Amino acid sequence: MKKRYIALIVLAALIVLVIAALKIAPGIAKNYVVEHSEELIGRKMKIENIDFSPLSFTITVDDFAIFEPDGTTPFVAFEKFRINVNPTRLIAKEISVSEIYLKGLYTRVAQRGDLFNFSDILNKFAADSTADTTAKEEPKVDTTAADSAQALNLDPTEALGGFSVAIENITLEKGNIIYEDLKVGSKIHIQDFSVAIPAVYFSNKNTDIGVNLKFANGGDLGVKVQFNMQTQDFGVNVTLNKLALAVAKPYLKDFINYKDFEGTLGVNLNVAGNVNNVLSSNVSGTVSVDDIKLTETSGKAIGVAHVGVGIAKANVNEMDFRVDSVIVDGAYAHLDLLKNGKTNIDILLEPLNKPAKAAPVDTTAKDEPKAAEKSKPLKAVINKLQVVNTNVSASDHTPKQTFNYKVSNIAVNGSNINFNTPCTINVSAAFPEGGALTLKYKGALSDIGTMDAYISVKNLALKHFSPYSHHYTGYPISSGTMAFASENKMNDWNIESKNTIDIYNIDVADKDGTTDPEYTVPMKVGLYILKDKDDKIQFDVPVKGNVKDPEFSYLKIVWQTVMNLLIKVALSPLKVVGNVAATGAGAVGIDLGKNDEIYIDPLASSFTSEQFAKAQKMVEALAKDKKLKMNFVQNFNMKKTVEAYKTHKLKTDFYKATQNKTTLNELDEKAIVAIEDKDSAYASYAAEHAKELDRKTMEKEILAMAEARNQELLKTLQQQPGVTKKNVTVTTAPRGALTQRKAMYKVQIDVQ
């Protein structure tokens, strides 16, 4: 009995001694590490306390730091580290960790070229672990490829010798990480860095990982990860909110020459895939940038208020990229062409245009190139493309007088934009003083050398282009408006273009005798002869050629045609005499006809340059006298118009049927008007289909066209100086009063 008591006393004493040793040992270890830290790692260290609880098997470390070589600046530090293990689970062949906790982690990584602020530590470890070179080395077998192919497919339990692993409650809170690139002067500071992992599973069960952090310069990041250790499947959600892009400024110097850069980035992406084939992962979500502003060295800026991209699917391995939408709102840019031939874009990209150093020639033997694998076809589609509220300004300093111009309200709309399938994109824009542009493009992105494009410019004020006229001819443009329509078909870069130009009331000032123009053209005489009795110029310019030909220039062909036409007519005395005899003194100056009338075509869906100019001339008085009020009243003969409209509809339907067209442009309308009533094919078609047209329906359509003209005219007039919503109205005469012999707008003047 006494022996049993003695054994118990001895066992208890041993337990007390072990516990005491375990309690004392951490302090001894701490003191040893701190005192010999410079021998161990070449740096000073600080450890406030190390504690071990033998009952709970918990190790705690307080106030730890490794200093920089100066011995005072922290390199890596933390406030508290705690880990709790359960050794009894080793009996059940399980490595069990119930908690890993780290608070206040701080680390600062500084880089200068290839050197880091911890390179000395790595060098010391490398020197201490140098192998004995006298020992005979066994021949090595390169198993890298095999290992990398199989490493991720190992069973975790098998890899740990039959032991399972259970790690729970991994927490990192209030971390601070600083990265500095001393060579370029950048600094990235991550604040409030936190990680939360409820449990890590080395089995067929998902491990959930949550990471949250803030950037000192603005923005926060959240990352959620699900990972299955056995199947290697993963899912990642990344949420980045308003990251300040100014953090990238030091690195931009290698790519662009700029003064300042700002903006924010937002990301919400989901990635799902398998670690063994990352390129097959599916990516979806949204990416946006806001308030981007790039200030050039000149002080001018390029930017955009918002760009948003919605990604339905992106898979690199399948070459499958499907974008829900691309939205661009509030973009602005400028293009400056300088006298030396460079543009502001050239100056911006100067760092990229510098010649690169020649790479050293590799003279070592190379393996025979493997046969290239057949690439998968690209599947790319943008379901919706929208550009709104965009403005672009241009300044050309190459003419003798600087050309400045602004294109505003640029809008782009497209849908179902495929890489290989032809799609349609519509563009519209506004020019100064009521001018407008519309463009319709049809083609495939995979073959940009084959496409159809239709361009229409209306009510273009020509005085803004006076610097070019002054430079090339010596004559500044003082007035005039232009309409331009162009139908372009390109096949394998070979373009065939039909262009029509309609100019009204163009005039030039006296020739500048101090300049030496590139073209010796008598502009005044040429324009005088080209104008008809109504002060209009209209001509067509066909263009053919290969766009890739270095000698081909679309604008050069058009401009050369205009110059040749001016020179030709100016040198024809017979035409001068004939024009004077036909028009008399009325050809001199601006002739608007009767001051209160604008003749129109009741079947036209739009206005000519002449009609726009006359209306704009009439409202000039409103800027001088604010009491005046003008009402433009549209009138025409409904009976005659219905008959003409009936003929026009039959010709239009006949043209569509014979030309296989569903939509028409200005050039098609001209072709329809040119159809002869006596044309046998048309006459046969009209006789067959005339009864299908209902008179009441046609009257409604005519009135709808009249209202459309009213709105178009009102929109243009409201952009003129002095015009308000109160002092100008545009209406159509009552139905019973539509008996006017000539179709016109008659202007009624009143006093407010």
C-alpha positions in Angstrom: 0.0 0.0 0.0 2.8 2.3 0.9 4.6 1.6 -2.4 1.5 2.7 -4.3 1.4 6.0 -2.4 5.1 6.5 -3.0 4.6 5.9 -6.7 1.7 8.4 -6.8 3.8 11.0 -5.0 6.7 10.4 -7.4 4.4 10.7 -10.4 2.8 13.9 -9.0 6.2 15.3 -8.4 7.3 14.5 -11.9 4.2 16.1 -13.3 4.8 19.2 -11.3 8.4 19.3 -12.5 7.3 18.9 -16.1 4.8 21.7 -15.8 7.3 23.9 -14.1 9.9 23.1 -16.8 7.3 23.9 -19.5 6.5 27.2 -17.8 10.1 28.1 -17.3 11.4 26.9 -20.7 9.6 29.6 -22.8 11.3 32.3 -20.8 14.7 30.7 -21.2 14.1 30.3 -25.0 12.9 33.9 -25.3 16.0 35.3 -23.6 18.3 33.1 -25.6 16.7 34.1 -29.0 16.7 37.8 -28.1 20.3 37.8 -26.9 21.6 35.7 -29.9 19.3 37.1 -32.6 22.1 38.8 -34.5 24.0 35.5 -34.6 20.9 33.6 -35.7 19.5 36.0 -38.4 21.8 38.9 -38.5 19.2 41.3 -37.0 18.1 42.5 -33.6 14.9 41.0 -32.2 12.5 41.9 -29.4 10.1 39.5 -27.6 8.2 40.9 -24.6 6.9 37.5 -23.5 6.4 33.8 -24.4 3.9 31.8 -22.4 2.9 28.2 -22.6 -0.1 26.7 -20.9 0.4 23.0 -20.4 -3.2 22.4 -19.5 -4.6 23.9 -22.7 -1.5 23.4 -24.8 -1.6 27.1 -25.8 1.5 29.0 -26.8 1.3 32.8 -26.6 3.8 35.3 -27.9 3.5 39.0 -27.0 5.0 42.1 -28.6 7.4 40.5 -31.2 9.6 42.5 -33.6 12.5 42.0 -36.0 14.3 45.3 -36.7 16.0 46.7 -39.7 19.8 46.8 -39.8 19.7 50.1 -37.9 18.4 48.1 -34.8 15.5 50.5 -34.1 13.1 50.6 -37.2 10.7 47.6 -37.2 10.9 45.3 -40.2 8.3 42.7 -39.0 6.3 42.9 -35.8 3.1 41.8 -34.2 1.3 42.5 -30.9 0.1 39.0 -30.1 0.3 35.5 -31.5 -1.5 32.5 -30.0 -1.8 28.9 -31.1 -3.7 26.1 -29.4 -3.2 22.4 -30.2 -4.7 19.2 -28.8 -2.0 16.6 -28.4 -4.4 13.9 -27.3 -5.8 13.8 -30.8 -2.5 12.4 -32.0 -3.6 9.1 -30.6 -6.5 9.1 -33.1 -3.9 10.0 -35.9 -5.2 13.6 -36.1 -3.3 16.8 -36.0 -5.7 19.1 -34.3 -5.3 22.9 -34.0 -8.2 24.7 -32.4 -7.0 28.3 -32.8 -4.4 30.4 -34.6 -4.6 34.0 -33.7 -2.4 36.9 -34.9 -3.0 40.6 -34.0 -1.4 43.8 -35.2 0.9 42.3 -37.8 3.2 44.9 -39.3 5.7 44.5 -42.1 7.5 46.9 -44.4 9.0 45.6 -47.6 11.3 47.9 -49.4 12.8 47.2 -52.8 15.5 48.9 -54.8 16.0 47.0 -58.1 16.9 43.4 -57.3 17.6 44.1 -53.6 15.1 44.0 -50.7 15.3 45.2 -47.1 15.5 41.5 -46.1 18.1 40.3 -48.6 20.8 40.3 -45.9 18.7 37.7 -43.9 18.3 35.5 -47.0 22.0 35.7 -47.7 22.9 34.7 -44.1 20.6 31.7 -44.3 22.1 30.7 -47.7 25.6 31.0 -46.3 24.8 28.9 -43.2 23.2 26.2 -45.2 25.9 25.8 -47.9 26.4 22.1 -48.5 29.8 20.4 -48.1 31.3 20.6 -51.6 33.7 17.8 -50.9 30.8 15.3 -50.7 30.1 13.3 -53.8 26.8 14.3 -55.3 24.4 11.7 -56.5 23.3 12.3 -60.1 20.1 14.3 -60.2 17.0 13.3 -62.1 14.8 16.0 -63.3 11.4 15.2 -61.9 10.1 18.7 -61.9 7.6 18.2 -64.6 6.3 14.9 -63.0 6.1 16.5 -59.5 4.3 19.6 -60.7 1.8 17.4 -62.6 1.0 15.2 -59.6 1.6 17.5 -56.6 -1.9 18.9 -56.6 -3.6 15.5 -57.1 -2.2 13.9 -53.9 -4.6 12.8 -51.2 -3.8 15.0 -48.2 -4.3 12.2 -45.7 -1.9 10.0 -47.7 0.6 12.8 -48.0 0.7 13.2 -44.1 1.4 9.5 -43.5 -2.2 8.6 -42.6 -2.7 11.6 -40.3 -5.8 13.8 -40.8 -5.6 17.6 -40.1 -8.1 19.8 -38.4 -7.3 23.5 -38.1 -10.0 25.9 -36.8 -10.4 29.5 -36.0 -7.6 31.1 -38.0 -7.8 34.9 -37.4 -5.6 37.8 -38.4 -6.8 41.2 -37.4 -5.6 44.8 -37.7 -2.6 44.1 -39.9 -0.6 46.7 -41.7 1.5 45.9 -44.8 3.7 48.5 -46.5 5.5 48.0 -49.8 7.9 50.6 -51.2 9.6 50.6 -54.5 12.5 53.0 -53.7 13.7 53.1 -57.3 10.4 54.6 -58.7 9.2 56.2 -55.5 6.0 54.3 -55.1 4.3 53.3 -51.8 1.4 50.9 -51.2 0.0 50.9 -47.7 -2.5 48.2 -46.8 -4.4 49.0 -43.5 -6.7 47.0 -41.3 -5.7 43.8 -43.0 -7.8 41.0 -41.6 -8.2 37.3 -42.4 -10.9 35.0 -41.1 -10.9 31.2 -41.7 -13.4 29.3 -39.5 -11.7 26.0 -40.4 -9.3 24.4 -42.9 -10.4 21.0 -44.2 -8.0 18.5 -45.7 -10.9 16.5 -47.0 -13.8 16.6 -49.5 -15.2 19.7 -47.7 -14.9 23.4 -48.7 -12.6 25.6 -46.7 -14.0 29.2 -46.4 -11.5 32.1 -46.3 -12.3 35.7 -45.9 -9.9 38.6 -46.4 -10.6 42.3 -45.9 -8.3 45.3 -46.1 -8.1 49.0 -46.7 -5.7 51.0 -48.8 -4.2 54.1 -47.2 -4.7 56.2 -50.3 -8.3 55.2 -50.7 -10.3 52.0 -51.4 -11.0 48.7 -49.7 -10.8 45.1 -50.8 -12.7 42.0 -49.8 -11.9 38.5 -50.9 -13.9 35.4 -50.2 -12.5 32.0 -51.1 -13.9 28.5 -51.1 -11.4 25.7 -51.6 -11.7 22.0 -51.6 -8.4 20.4 -50.7 -9.3 17.0 -52.1 -10.9 18.0 -55.4 -8.8 21.1 -55.9 -12.0 23.0 -56.9 -12.1 26.7 -55.9 -14.4 29.7 -56.0 -13.3 33.2 -55.5 -15.2 36.5 -55.1 -13.2 39.7 -55.2 -14.9 43.0 -54.3 -12.8 46.1 -54.8 -14.4 49.4 -53.9 -13.1 52.8 -55.1 -9.4 51.9 -55.3 -7.5 55.2 -55.8 -5.6 54.6 -59.1 -3.1 57.4 -58.2 -1.1 54.6 -56.5 0.0 53.6 -60.0 1.4 57.0 -60.9 5.1 56.2 -60.3 4.9 53.2 -62.7 3.1 55.1 -65.4 6.3 57.1 -66.1 7.7 54.1 -67.9 4.8 54.2 -70.4 3.5 57.7 -70.7 4.7 61.3 -70.3 2.1 63.0 -68.1 1.6 65.6 -65.4 -1.0 64.0 -63.1 -3.4 61.0 -63.0 -6.4 60.3 -60.9 -9.5 58.1 -60.8 -11.0 55.1 -59.0 -11.4 51.4 -59.8 -14.2 49.1 -58.8 -14.4 45.3 -59.2 -16.8 42.6 -58.3 -15.7 39.4 -59.9 -16.5 35.7 -59.3 -14.0 33.1 -60.4 -14.7 29.4 -60.3 -12.4 26.6 -61.4 -9.8 24.0 -60.5 -6.2 24.6 -59.4 -5.0 21.9 -61.8 -6.4 23.9 -64.8 -6.6 27.5 -63.9 -7.0 28.7 -67.5 -10.3 26.8 -67.7 -11.8 28.9 -64.9 -15.0 30.8 -65.5 -14.9 34.5 -64.7 -18.0 36.7 -64.3 -18.9 40.0 -62.7 -18.4 43.7 -63.2 -15.4 46.1 -63.6 -15.7 49.9 -63.6 -13.5 52.9 -63.5 -14.8 56.3 -62.4 -13.6 59.9 -62.6 -10.6 59.1 -64.7 -8.5 62.2 -65.5 -5.1 62.1 -67.2 -3.5 65.5 -67.2 -0.9 65.9 -69.9 2.3 68.0 -69.6 0.5 70.8 -71.5 -2.1 71.0 -68.8 -4.9 69.6 -71.0 -6.8 66.5 -69.8 -8.2 63.3 -71.2 -10.7 61.4 -69.1 -14.0 59.8 -68.6 -16.7 60.0 -65.9 -17.6 56.3 -65.9 -16.7 53.1 -67.8 -18.6 50.0 -66.8 -18.1 46.5 -68.1 -20.4 43.6 -67.3 -18.8 40.2 -67.9 -21.2 37.3 -68.4 -18.4 34.8 -69.0 -14.7 34.8 -69.6 -12.8 31.5 -70.2 -9.3 31.7 -71.6 -9.0 28.0 -72.3 -12.2 27.9 -74.3 -11.5 31.3 -75.9 -15.0 32.2 -74.9 -15.6 35.9 -73.9 -19.1 37.1 -73.4 -19.7 40.7 -72.2 -23.2 41.8 -71.1 -22.5 45.5 -71.6 -19.9 48.1 -72.1 -21.1 51.5 -70.9 -19.0 54.7 -71.4 -20.4 57.9 -69.9 -18.9 61.4 -69.9 -15.7 60.7 -71.9 -13.7 63.7 -73.1 -10.6 63.9 -75.2 -8.6 66.3 -77.4 -6.3 65.9 -80.4 -3.7 68.5 -81.0 -1.7 68.4 -84.2 1.5 70.4 -83.8 3.5 72.2 -86.4 6.3 69.6 -86.3 3.8 66.9 -87.4 3.5 65.4 -83.9 0.3 65.1 -81.9 -0.3 65.3 -78.2 -0.7 61.5 -78.3 2.9 61.2 -79.6 4.1 63.4 -76.7 2.0 61.3 -74.3 3.5 58.0 -75.5 7.2 59.2 -75.8 8.5 56.7 -73.2 7.1 53.8 -75.3 8.5 55.2 -78.5 12.1 55.3 -77.3 14.2 52.7 -79.1 14.7 49.6 -76.9 18.1 48.1 -76.2 19.1 45.2 -78.5 18.6 41.9 -76.7 21.7 39.7 -76.5 21.9 37.0 -79.1 21.4 33.5 -77.6 23.9 31.2 -79.4 23.1 28.1 -77.3 21.6 25.1 -79.1 17.8 25.1 -79.1 15.4 22.3 -79.2 13.5 21.8 -82.4 10.3 23.8 -82.2 7.2 21.8 -81.5 4.4 21.8 -84.0 2.0 24.5 -83.0 -1.3 23.3 -81.6 -4.4 24.3 -83.5 -5.8 27.3 -81.7 -9.4 27.3 -80.6 -11.7 29.7 -82.5 -12.4 32.9 -80.6 -15.9 33.3 -79.3 -16.5 36.9 -78.3 -19.7 38.9 -78.1 -20.7 42.2 -76.5 -24.5 42.2 -76.0 -24.7 46.0 -75.5 -22.3 48.8 -76.3 -23.3 52.3 -75.3 -21.3 55.6 -75.4 -23.1 58.7 -74.2 -22.2 62.3 -73.2 -18.9 62.2 -75.0 -17.0 65.2 -76.3 -13.9 65.5 -78.4 -12.1 68.7 -79.4 -9.4 69.1 -82.0 -6.8 71.7 -82.6 -4.6 71.7 -85.8 -1.6 74.1 -85.6 -0.2 73.1 -89.0 -2.3 75.7 -91.0 -1.2 79.3 -90.9 -4.2 80.0 -88.7 -5.0 77.4 -85.9 -8.1 75.3 -86.5 -10.2 74.6 -83.4 -13.3 72.4 -83.4 -15.4 70.6 -80.9 -17.7 67.6 -81.5 -20.1 67.1 -78.7 -22.9 64.7 -77.6 -21.2 61.8 -79.3 -23.3 58.7 -78.9 -22.5 55.1 -79.9 -25.0 52.3 -79.8 -24.5 48.7 -80.8 -25.9 45.3 -79.8 -24.9 41.7 -80.2 -21.4 42.7 -81.4 -19.7 39.4 -82.4 -16.1 38.8 -83.4 -16.8 36.9 -86.6 -20.4 37.9 -87.4 -21.2 41.2 -89.1 -23.0 43.6 -86.7 -24.3 47.1 -86.8 -23.1 50.1 -84.8 -24.8 53.5 -84.9 -23.0 56.7 -84.1 -24.4 60.3 -83.8 -22.8 63.6 -82.8 -23.4 67.3 -82.7 -21.4 70.0 -84.4 -21.3 73.7 -83.5 -24.3 75.8 -84.5 -26.8 73.0 -85.0 -24.8 70.7 -87.2 -25.3 66.9 -86.9 -23.5 63.7 -87.8 -25.0 60.2 -88.2 -22.9 57.1 -89.0 -24.1 53.5 -89.5 -21.4 50.8 -89.7 -21.9 47.2 -90.5 -19.1 44.7 -90.4 -17.3 42.0 -88.5 -14.5 42.8 -86.0 -12.5 39.8 -87.4 -12.4 41.3 -90.9 -12.3 45.1 -90.6 -11.2 45.3 -94.2 -14.7 44.4 -95.3 -17.5 46.6 -94.2 -20.4 48.9 -95.2 -20.5 52.5 -93.7 -22.9 55.2 -94.3 -22.1 58.8 -93.2 -24.5 61.8 -93.2 -23.5 65.3 -92.1 -26.2 68.0 -92.0 -26.1 71.8 -91.5 -22.3 72.0 -91.1 -21.3 75.6 -90.6 -18.3 76.1 -92.9 -16.9 79.2 -91.3 -15.2 77.0 -88.7 -13.1 75.5 -91.4 -11.8 78.9 -92.6 -8.2 78.1 -91.4 -7.9 75.4 -94.0 -9.4 77.5 -96.8 -7.1 80.3 -95.9 -4.1 78.0 -95.8 -4.7 76.2 -99.0 -6.3 78.9 -101.2 -5.6 82.2 -99.4 -9.3 82.9 -99.0 -11.0 82.8 -95.5 -14.5 81.4 -95.5 -17.0 84.0 -94.2 -20.3 82.0 -94.5 -22.0 78.9 -95.7 -23.5 75.6 -94.7 -22.9 72.1 -96.1 -24.6 68.8 -96.1 -22.6 65.6 -96.9 -23.7 62.1 -97.6 -21.4 59.2 -98.2 -22.1 55.5 -98.9 -19.0 53.3 -98.6 -18.5 49.7 -99.4 -15.2 48.0 -98.7 -14.2 44.5 -99.6 -10.7 43.3 -98.7 -9.6 46.9 -98.2 -10.8 47.9 -101.7 -13.2 50.8 -101.2 -15.9 52.1 -103.5 -17.5 55.3 -102.1 -20.4 57.4 -103.4 -20.3 61.0 -102.0 -22.7 63.9 -102.5 -22.0 67.4 -101.3 -24.6 70.1 -101.0 -23.4 73.6 -100.1 -25.5 76.7 -99.6 -24.6 80.4 -99.3 -20.9 79.8 -99.2 -18.8 83.0 -99.4 -15.2 83.9 -98.9 -13.5 87.2 -97.9 -10.9 88.9 -99.9 -7.7 87.0 -100.6 -4.9 87.4 -98.0 -2.0 88.9 -99.9 0.4 88.2 -97.2 0.1 84.4 -97.5 1.5 81.9 -100.1 -1.3 79.3 -100.5 -0.7 75.8 -101.7 -3.3 76.1 -104.4 -3.6 79.0 -106.8 -7.4 79.0 -107.1 -9.6 82.0 -107.9 -12.1 81.1 -105.2 -14.5 84.0 -105.6 -14.9 83.5 -109.3 -15.1 79.7 -108.9 -17.8 79.8 -106.2 -19.7 82.4 -108.2 -19.9 80.2 -111.2 -20.6 77.0 -109.3 -23.6 78.6 -107.5 -27.0 78.2 -109.1 -29.6 81.0 -109.1 -30.6 79.9 -105.5 -27.0 80.2 -104.2 -26.5 76.5 -104.0 -23.6 74.2 -105.0 -24.2 70.5 -105.4 -21.9 67.8 -106.9 -20.9 64.2 -106.5 -17.5 62.8 -105.7 -16.9 59.1 -106.4 -13.9 57.5 -104.6 -12.2 54.2 -105.4 -9.0 52.6 -104.3 -7.2 50.4 -101.8 -7.1 51.8 -98.3 -3.8 50.1 -97.6 -2.1 51.8 -100.5 0.3 54.4 -99.0 -0.7 56.8 -101.8 -4.4 56.5 -101.0 -6.0 59.4 -99.0 -9.8 59.6 -98.8 -9.9 63.3 -97.8 -7.2 64.2 -100.3 -9.3 62.8 -103.2 -12.4 64.8 -102.1 -10.4 68.0 -101.6 -8.6 67.6 -104.9 -11.9 67.0 -106.7 -13.2 70.3 -105.2 -10.1 72.2 -106.2 -10.1 70.8 -109.8 -13.8 71.7 -110.1 -13.1 75.3 -109.0 -10.2 75.7 -111.3 -12.1 74.2 -114.2 -15.1 76.5 -114.0 -13.0 79.6 -113.1 -11.1 79.2 -116.3 -14.2 78.9 -118.5 -15.2 82.4 -119.9 -18.3 80.9 -121.6 -19.7 79.8 -118.3 -19.0 83.1 -116.7 -20.9 85.0 -119.4 -23.8 82.4 -119.3 -24.1 82.6 -115.6 -24.3 86.4 -115.5 -26.9 86.4 -118.3 -29.0 83.8 -116.5 -29.0 85.3 -113.0 -28.3 89.0 -113.4 -27.6 91.1 -110.4 -29.5 88.8 -108.1 -26.5 86.5 -108.1 -24.5 89.0 -106.1 -24.8 88.8 -102.3 -27.3 86.7 -100.3 -30.6 86.1 -101.9 -33.3 84.6 -99.6 -36.2 85.0 -101.9 -39.2 86.6 -100.1 -38.2 87.6 -96.6 -41.1 85.7 -95.0 -41.1 82.5 -97.0 -39.1 79.2 -97.0 -40.1 76.9 -99.8 -40.0 73.2 -98.9 -40.7 69.8 -100.4 -43.7 68.3 -98.5 -42.5 64.8 -99.3 -39.0 65.3 -97.8 -38.3 63.9 -94.4 -35.6 66.4 -93.7 -34.3 69.9 -94.7 -31.7 71.0 -97.1 -28.8 73.3 -96.2 -30.5 76.1 -98.0 -33.7 75.8 -96.0 -31.8 75.6 -92.7 -29.7 78.7 -93.7 -32.8 80.8 -94.6 -34.5 80.0 -91.4 -31.4 80.8 -89.4 -31.0 84.1 -91.3 -34.6 85.0 -90.4 -34.1 84.6 -86.6 -31.0 86.8 -86.5 -33.3 89.7 -85.7 -34.3 88.1 -82.4 -30.9 88.6 -81.0 -31.1 92.3 -81.7 -34.7 92.9 -80.5 -35.9 90.7 -77.6 -39.5 91.9 -78.1 -39.9 90.1 -81.4 -41.6 86.7 -81.8 -41.7 84.5 -84.8 -44.1 81.7 -85.8 -43.0 79.5 -88.7 -46.3 78.1 -90.2 -46.0 75.1 -92.6 -48.5 75.0 -95.4 -49.0 72.9 -98.5 -51.7 71.6 -100.8 -52.9 68.3 -99.2 -54.7 67.1 -102.4 -51.7 67.6 -104.6 -49.4 66.3 -101.9 -51.4 63.0 -101.5 -51.1 62.3 -105.2 -47.4 63.0 -105.2 -46.9 61.0 -102.1 -48.8 58.1 -103.6 -46.4 58.1 -106.6 -43.4 58.5 -104.3 -44.6 55.5 -102.1 -45.0 53.3 -105.2 -41.6 54.3 -106.5 -40.1 53.7 -103.1 -41.7 50.2 -102.7 -40.6 49.4 -106.3 -37.0 50.5 -105.6 -36.8 48.4 -102.4 -38.2 45.4 -104.2 -35.9 45.7 -107.2 -32.8 46.7 -105.2 -33.4 44.3 -102.3 -33.2 47.0 -99.6 -35.1 47.5 -96.4 -33.6 50.8 -95.2 -32.8 53.9 -97.3 -30.4 56.7 -97.1 -30.1 60.1 -98.9 -28.4 58.5 -101.9 -31.3 56.0 -102.3 -33.8 58.8 -102.1 -32.0 60.5 -105.0 -32.2 57.3 -107.0 -36.0 57.0 -106.3 -36.7 60.5 -107.5 -34.8 59.7 -110.7 -37.2 56.8 -111.6 -39.2 57.8 -114.7 -43.0 57.6 -114.6 -42.9 55.9 -118.1 -40.4 53.3 -117.0 -42.1 50.0 -118.1 -41.1 48.0 -115.1 -42.2 50.7 -112.7 -45.5 51.3 -114.6 -46.3 47.6 -114.4 -45.6 47.6 -110.6 -47.7 50.7 -110.0 -50.7 49.4 -111.9 -50.6 46.3 -109.8 -50.1 47.9 -106.3 -51.8 51.3 -106.6 -55.1 50.1 -105.2 -53.4 48.9 -102.0 -52.7 52.5 -100.8 -55.4 54.1 -98.6 -56.0 57.9 -98.9 -56.7 58.5 -95.2 -53.6 56.5 -94.2 -51.5 58.5 -96.6 -52.8 61.8 -95.2 -51.9 60.7 -91.7 -48.4 59.8 -92.8 -48.0 63.2 -94.6 -49.1 65.1 -91.5 -46.6 63.0 -89.5 -43.8 64.0 -91.9 -44.9 67.6 -91.5 -44.7 67.4 -87.7 -41.2 65.7 -88.0 -40.0 68.7 -90.1 -41.4 71.1 -87.5 -39.5 69.4 -84.7 -36.3 69.3 -86.7 -36.5 72.9 -87.7 -37.4 74.0 -84.1 -34.4 72.0 -82.7 -32.0 73.8 -85.1 -33.4 77.3 -84.5 -33.3 76.9 -80.8 -29.5 76.6 -81.0 -29.2 80.1 -82.7 -28.3 83.2 -80.7 -31.3 85.0 -79.2 -33.8 82.2 -79.8 -35.7 80.9 -76.8 -38.7 78.5 -76.3 -41.0 81.6 -76.1 -40.0 83.7 -79.1 -40.0 81.0 -81.8 -42.6 78.4 -82.6 -43.0 76.0 -85.5 -46.5 74.7 -86.4 -48.5 73.3 -89.3 -51.6 75.1 -90.7 -55.0 73.6 -89.7 -56.1 70.6 -91.9 -58.8 72.7 -93.6 -56.3 75.4 -94.5 -53.9 73.1 -96.3 -54.7 74.4 -99.8 -51.6 76.5 -100.4 -50.5 76.3 -104.0 -46.8 76.2 -103.1 -45.4 74.3 -100.1 -43.6 76.6 -97.7 -43.0 77.9 -94.2 -44.5 81.4 -93.9 -43.1 83.4 -91.1 -45.5 85.4 -88.9 -43.9 88.2 -86.9 -45.5 89.5 -83.6 -44.4 91.6 -80.6 -44.3 90.0 -77.2 
